[in-house]
């Protein structure tokens, strides 16, 4: 029923999409296996791309020939260049996106990539022969063979969702968890652990009073992310975000649910993201703070759904509802769906080589939250590199390794492999010692030549880099682009 593939990608989130696109565009025959074809490239949390350090990563993905920048530009509803009061090295692009348009654009691009096939099923285990991966076995019993496999499971491996005292399995709300892979890998000698993340309630925007909030408009000039021309869809006007704040009454109401909170009753064992804590964690850790900022973010051009950034919670539904209604502008708010926490399996990334291939099982690659990271951008860049290196492995070519001095992507992967992580890893500019060189506006000068030599970046991209280099004053030799290299692990 199935032919043999060069690369199988398990999971179609941000990491999986970039992995499939990269391997396919390099010439590998790719199968993208996902549990739900309708949720390809789903923005599970906030509908936004970029931000501090993350915007630089999206630019680097684009410079290497990945799709995240193009998809972001085509679905942008608001654009802002952050940190413009600081030096250019700290400037970071950020886009608010149409959630549904983002996902549909990603799917369209993948469907237009000739070497990508799709199959909807759960991968329940890997096919192993002579201690090397040779394919996957699906829930429907299909054995599909490949020269390399990239696992990008996100939050789905043995995922458990928590809302107050309610607990049920799932990789996302209304989507079942994936089982089998963790148990198999542990039996092979892998170390696995648990992490936790969360999401806020979604609100009916028609029920909000925006006159009580601060409006946050986009920039007058929309720069976008992709270095390719004509990717940015410019609408007559951008959608505004808004800012409001919690207060002491909000905090007191939230505390009434602590005795039923999975965080405080011990039902959640996984460590959550330090830099994106839940609202209950904020009021507990920062008890002296009288208020916390809430960003009110629209989810698209043609929907009234609102993302309440800063109000991630797993408290009981009625507590979420009552507390939200004390926030200015939310007095009459209606909840579309409650916030929740989710626990999932990950594999400490010190078990990987710098190519993102596992040390224990050759031809097996991990990318995204399975490696302990958090964020679309961190996942996407890992997927890109895993896809490139899975292709290289399938062709018996040398792996592609980016150094810390060459890209934020290199910083991220080096941090994961050399230091590991016991909490969801998020990129910051402070993590990069060469951050003054790793600007968002020179990612093409740093990386496109490498990608062009690999066969991933197009001639059009390379021509633009040559023209840009010729038009930039000074000696450009130091940013001519890194070379393919191996690295001793």
Helices and strands as residue ranges (DSSP letters): E 5-10, H 14-25, E 30-34, G 37-39, E 48-50, H 54-63, H 68-74, E 76-82, G 88-90, E 92-97, H 99-111, E 116-120, E 123-129, E 132-138, E 143-151, E 160-163, E 166-169, H 181-187, E 193-204, G 205-207, G 210-212, E 214-216, E 241-245, H 248-255, G 258-260, H 279-285, E 293-298, E 305-312, H 317-324, E 335-337, E 340-346, G 349-351, E 364-366, G 369-371, H 376-394, H 408-419, G 429-431, H 443-454, H 459-471, G 477-479
